[in-house]
Structure formats: C-alpha cells, structure tokens
Amino acid sequence: MLIAHRIALDPNNVQATYLARAAGTARFAYNWALAEWKRQYEAHKLDNTQPKPSQMALRRQLNAIKREQFPWMLEVTKNAPQMAIIQLGQAFQNFFAGRARYPQFRKKGLRDRFTLTNDQFDLDGTRIRIPNLGWVRMRETLRFAGKIMSATVSRVADRWFVSIAVEIPDSSHLPKAENQGAAGVDLGVSALATLSTGETIAGPKPHKAMLDRLRRLSRSLSRKQKGSANRRKVKARLAKLHARIAAIRSDALHNLTTELTRRFHIIGIEDLNVSGMVKNRHLARSIADMGFFEFRRQLEYKGAMRGGQVVVAERFFASSKTCSACGHKLNDLPLAVREWTCPACGGTHDRDVNAAVNQDPSETGLCEAGSQLCSCLSTSKNQGIVTTGIHHRF
C-alpha cells in the first residue's frame, strides 16, 4: 500500500528560490508537452501516417532540444521536467478512461510543485537532499517505515512542503480502535458533528470567522494596478490567509476523525450529496466551510487503518424525520425545526441527535460479532444501510 507523509520544509532564501525555479520548470515542461500533444494529435487525425503523441516520445523530444532552446532547464534537477511530462501522460490515461476531465494548462502560483524519483533524493533525519541544491531542513522526520517511492515538493502560499510516498506492507499500522461500541454521526452546519451518544462537536468555521479580513484584502487587491509591486504584496497576503483558513479546517477534521476512529470500531454516517447541497445559495458557504466530503474521506481511511468499519446510510434515508424510538416517519420536517415530538409514541427528539441515533449501526441490525453487517439489515427498522470498511463493500 502506498501512503504519503506531508512534511513542512524550512528553506533559506537561496533554497526557496531554487524550489520556485524547479516548480516553474516543471510547469513549463507540462504546458509545453500539453501544447505539443494537442498539435501532434491534430496532425495524426489529418494524416494517419503521423505518430500519435505519447509521454515517452515527448520526453525524448524535450531532451533533444532543451540544451539549445531551454538551457535554463539544466540549472535544476532533471526530474522536474521529466516527471511533469509523465504526469501529463497519466492525466491523459485518466481522461481516456473517463476518470477525469481533459488536462488543462498549469498556472503560475496555483499548486506549484515538482516531483523527484526515489533515486534523486536522500533523507537523513530531518533533512532531505535535493539534486543541484543540497540538504534542506524538514520540520519533522518521516513517519512511516518502508520503501520510499517518490517525493513531491509543493508550495502553499509562502510555505514549502514535501510529500514523501512510502510503500508499506500493511496499512493497519495504527493501534486498533478501543471499540467503545458503535456510533452514529450526523453532520451539520450549526455543529460540525452530532454523535448518537449525545455529544456535539462544534466546527471552527474558519471561513466565516475570517470573512471580513478576506473581503478587505480582496477589495484591496482589486484596486491595485496589475503588475505592480503592491498588487503582488496584497496577493501574497490573501493567499496566506486562504492557506490559514484551509489549515484550521484541516486540523479540526483530522482531530475529529482521529478521535472517532480511535474510540469506535464501527461508525455510521450519512451519504450526503455535497455537490448538490452547495447549490443552495443560502447554505453553500456554511456547507463548504465544514468540509463534509473531506470528513468522510478521512473517516474511511483512518477507520480502515485501525481495523474498523464505516457504515454509510442510503442517501435518501430520512434519518431526521424518522423517530429513533418507534420508527414513525414524518411527512415533512422543515430545516428550521430543531426539535420535534413524535405523534405516534410521544417521544421528543433533538433533530441532529435523532438523526445520529438512526445512523448508529448498533440500532440498525448490527451482527453480534461486531465485525460486519449481516442480512438482518434487510429487516431492520431503518434499512438501506451499506458498509465500507477494510475488506468489504456491500
């Protein structure tokens, strides 16, 4: 299994300049290869005798001309342009397989990065050696033990990171879950998560907290003359603020998902249509600020690493409108109603806690073995449950 560890770098000014030049070289090679790919493909359509473009042919073509036409490429590691073209080939493979859109040109300042193969860099504790540059300090040591496959150096705002991919024999390197039973999790915008145990976890809402600063900097940027030094300064400050917002959100999600997978062996969540939810202009900003999709992604891979399972409720299962005590389902429950009383059994429910209880696998037909969901789900009161875990996807 491949797993990556993203580590912050601590370069000096000379090293940061080299990293920026290497990322620029990778971007230029990617854009050059994409333009050549389009040109050669159009030529092949007009004349079948012309060869189809490929990443290997484009790499050879660039190597043949770069010493004369692009001599500045020789000042950085050879992996920067070569790996960029290989990534373009992978992008086209994904496009033709229907897994991705047609590759687009890379833009300066947007996800600047370059990749190194495992024979082009060395690690020594908290240092990494990059070709033509030397040793660069890292903020921490590599967390995983295994065969090192590659390293990708990237920039986020004014900070540099290296993501080191390691091949490990077993993905379950984390301690097993404490197995405090099963838990259901209901996501929301007022509180990030509500558990079936009654616990409520408030999200940091970093975008909302810093919205005034974002608006002020965005307004200042729009008033600066294009190409001016002042515009570059404000643009850098705005990028730094966006990076801070993303880091706060990511930290909160990592803390929450780590805590849940550490405590519970089986966790039930709802299958949210996030792309459809953000089309609601009244809630789009709050939904995006919580990071629902990232929450589920982290929960699934961390649960698998700890030997647990994630149970996903059917997308159209009415968890909020179904009484967790008797199973009675309301015809309508407006979003503004946060508490309601069941007309069948008289039970009073908090909307979010009730939804979390309905998603609790222990309340929806979990096997006594506790390791997977069995056919009794088809007769459980909530039904419509599928599971995603280490070994099975029902």
URWO-V982219 format. One record per residue. N is the residue number from 1. RES is the residue in one letter. SS is DSSP state (H for helix, E for strand, C for the rest). Layout:
N	RES	SS
N	RES	SS
This chain:
1	M	C
2	L	E
3	I	E
4	A	E
5	H	E
6	R	E
7	I	E
8	A	E
9	L	E
10	D	C
11	P	C
12	N	C
13	N	H
14	V	H
15	Q	H
16	A	H
17	T	H
18	Y	H
19	L	H
20	A	H
21	R	H
22	A	H
23	A	H
24	G	H
25	T	H
26	A	H
27	R	H
28	F	H
29	A	H
30	Y	H
31	N	H
32	W	H
33	A	H
34	L	H
35	A	H
36	E	H
37	W	H
38	K	H
39	R	H
40	Q	H
41	Y	H
42	E	H
43	A	H
44	H	H
45	K	H
46	L	H
47	D	C
48	N	C
49	T	C
50	Q	C
51	P	C
52	K	C
53	P	C
54	S	C
55	Q	H
56	M	H
57	A	H
58	L	H
59	R	H
60	R	H
61	Q	H
62	L	H
63	N	H
64	A	H
65	I	H
66	K	H
67	R	H
68	E	H
69	Q	H
70	F	C
71	P	H
72	W	H
73	M	H
74	L	H
75	E	H
76	V	C
77	T	C
78	K	H
79	N	H
80	A	H
81	P	H
82	Q	H
83	M	H
84	A	H
85	I	H
86	I	H
87	Q	H
88	L	H
89	G	H
90	Q	H
91	A	H
92	F	H
93	Q	H
94	N	H
95	F	H
96	F	H
97	A	C
98	G	C
99	R	C
100	A	C
101	R	C
102	Y	C
103	P	C
104	Q	C
105	F	C
106	R	C
107	K	C
108	K	C
109	G	C
110	L	C
111	R	C
112	D	C
113	R	E
114	F	E
115	T	E
116	L	E
117	T	E
118	N	C
119	D	C
120	Q	C
121	F	E
122	D	E
123	L	E
124	D	C
125	G	C
126	T	C
127	R	E
128	I	E
129	R	E
130	I	E
131	P	C
132	N	C
133	L	C
134	G	E
135	W	E
136	V	E
137	R	E
138	M	E
139	R	C
140	E	C
141	T	C
142	L	C
143	R	C
144	F	C
145	A	C
146	G	C
147	K	E
148	I	E
149	M	E
150	S	E
151	A	E
152	T	E
153	V	E
154	S	E
155	R	E
156	V	E
157	A	C
158	D	C
159	R	E
160	W	E
161	F	E
162	V	E
163	S	E
164	I	E
165	A	E
166	V	E
167	E	E
168	I	C
169	P	C
170	D	C
171	S	C
172	S	C
173	H	C
174	L	C
175	P	C
176	K	C
177	A	C
178	E	C
179	N	C
180	Q	C
181	G	C
182	A	E
183	A	E
184	G	E
185	V	E
186	D	E
187	L	E
188	G	C
189	V	C
190	S	C
191	A	C
192	L	C
193	A	E
194	T	E
195	L	E
196	S	C
197	T	C
198	G	C
199	E	C
200	T	E
201	I	E
202	A	C
203	G	C
204	P	C
205	K	C
206	P	H
207	H	H
208	K	H
209	A	H
210	M	C
211	L	H
212	D	H
213	R	H
214	L	H
215	R	H
216	R	H
217	L	H
218	S	H
219	R	H
220	S	H
221	L	H
222	S	H
223	R	C
224	K	C
225	Q	C
226	K	C
227	G	C
228	S	C
229	A	H
230	N	H
231	R	H
232	R	H
233	K	H
234	V	H
235	K	H
236	A	H
237	R	H
238	L	H
239	A	H
240	K	H
241	L	H
242	H	H
243	A	H
244	R	H
245	I	H
246	A	H
247	A	H
248	I	H
249	R	H
250	S	H
251	D	H
252	A	H
253	L	H
254	H	H
255	N	H
256	L	H
257	T	H
258	T	H
259	E	H
260	L	H
261	T	H
262	R	H
263	R	H
264	F	C
265	H	C
266	I	E
267	I	E
268	G	E
269	I	E
270	E	E
271	D	C
272	L	C
273	N	C
274	V	H
275	S	H
276	G	H
277	M	H
278	V	C
279	K	C
280	N	C
281	R	C
282	H	C
283	L	C
284	A	H
285	R	H
286	S	H
287	I	H
288	A	H
289	D	H
290	M	H
291	G	C
292	F	H
293	F	H
294	E	H
295	F	H
296	R	H
297	R	H
298	Q	H
299	L	H
300	E	H
301	Y	H
302	K	H
303	G	H
304	A	H
305	M	H
306	R	C
307	G	C
308	G	C
309	Q	E
310	V	E
311	V	E
312	V	E
313	A	E
314	E	C
315	R	C
316	F	C
317	F	C
318	A	C
319	S	C
320	S	C
321	K	C
322	T	E
323	C	C
324	S	C
325	A	C
326	C	C
327	G	C
328	H	C
329	K	E
330	L	C
331	N	C
332	D	C
333	L	C
334	P	C
335	L	C
336	A	C
337	V	C
338	R	C
339	E	E
340	W	E
341	T	E
342	C	C
343	P	C
344	A	C
345	C	C
346	G	C
347	G	C
348	T	E
349	H	E
350	D	E
351	R	H
352	D	H
353	V	H
354	N	H
355	A	H
356	A	H
357	V	H
358	N	H
359	Q	C
360	D	C
361	P	H
362	S	H
363	E	H
364	T	C
365	G	C
366	L	E
367	C	C
368	E	C
369	A	C
370	G	C
371	S	C
372	Q	C
373	L	E
374	C	C
375	S	H
376	C	H
377	L	H
378	S	H
379	T	H
380	S	C
381	K	C
382	N	C
383	Q	C
384	G	C
385	I	E
386	V	E
387	T	E
388	T	E
389	G	E
390	I	C
391	H	C
392	H	C
393	R	E
394	F	C
